[in-house]
Amino acid sequence: MSHTIKQLSQMDGRVYVFFKTEALCQQFLSQAEQEGFTFQDGVKPTERHTSDIIAVNNDFTINYVGSVGHVAFGSNVKRIGNEKLIRIEYEDYISEFYS
């Protein structure tokens, strides 16, 4: 079974996905679009620029994280508000399927 972005959206917490390279982010954006995800304003993922961290939401949307999100991702923060922070490295997430 392949790992999907839909599976990430169903996790119990705030999901932040990290990309080591621009190519990995482009792959994620393409996969997200194929699975029916959009940005919160309805724009298709492949119509936007890449980033090093993107949040996946349970309503089939994604969004960029701001500076506070970057700090949270890189720190020992366990929660954002009342949600658990779940850190996913996309390369590891997809390689679990392909290895």
C-alpha positions in Angstrom: 0.0 0.0 0.0 1.4 3.4 -0.9 1.6 6.3 1.6 -0.9 9.0 0.7 -1.3 12.6 1.7 -4.9 11.7 2.6 -3.4 9.4 5.3 -1.4 12.3 6.6 -4.6 14.5 6.8 -6.3 11.9 9.0 -3.6 11.8 11.6 -4.6 13.0 15.1 -2.7 16.4 15.3 -1.3 19.2 13.3 0.8 17.7 10.4 3.8 19.6 9.1 5.6 18.0 6.2 9.3 18.9 5.6 11.1 18.7 2.3 14.9 18.5 2.0 14.8 19.6 -1.7 12.6 21.6 -4.0 12.1 18.5 -6.2 10.6 16.6 -3.2 8.2 19.5 -2.5 7.2 19.5 -6.2 6.6 15.8 -6.0 4.4 16.4 -2.9 2.5 19.2 -4.5 1.8 17.0 -7.5 0.7 14.1 -5.3 -1.5 16.4 -3.3 -3.2 17.7 -6.4 -3.8 14.1 -7.7 -5.4 13.3 -4.4 -7.8 16.2 -4.6 -6.1 18.6 -2.2 -6.0 22.4 -2.7 -4.6 25.3 -0.9 -7.1 26.9 1.5 -8.2 29.5 -1.1 -8.9 26.8 -3.7 -5.7 27.1 -5.7 -4.3 23.9 -7.0 -1.0 22.8 -5.3 1.0 22.8 -8.5 0.1 26.4 -9.3 2.0 27.6 -6.2 5.6 27.8 -5.3 7.5 25.2 -3.3 8.5 25.5 0.3 10.5 23.6 2.9 7.5 23.0 5.2 3.8 22.6 4.3 0.9 21.8 6.6 -1.6 19.2 5.7 -5.2 19.7 7.0 -8.0 17.3 7.5 -10.3 19.1 5.2 -8.2 18.2 2.1 -6.4 21.5 2.1 -2.7 22.4 2.5 -1.0 25.6 3.5 2.4 27.2 4.0 3.6 27.6 7.5 4.9 31.0 8.6 7.9 31.9 10.7 6.2 30.6 13.9 5.5 27.3 12.2 9.2 27.0 11.1 10.3 27.7 14.7 7.8 25.1 16.1 9.0 22.5 13.6 12.6 23.0 14.4 12.1 23.1 18.2 11.0 20.6 20.8 7.5 22.0 20.8 5.1 19.1 21.2 1.8 21.0 20.6 0.5 23.9 18.6 -2.4 25.3 20.5 -4.5 22.2 21.6 -3.1 20.0 18.8 -0.2 17.6 18.8 2.5 18.7 16.3 3.3 15.8 14.0 6.6 16.2 12.0 6.9 14.2 8.8 10.0 14.1 6.5 8.5 13.6 3.1 11.5 11.8 1.8 11.4 9.2 4.6 7.6 9.0 4.3 7.6 8.0 0.6 10.8 5.9 0.9 9.1 3.6 3.4 6.9 2.5 0.5 9.5 2.2 -2.2 12.2 0.4 -0.1 
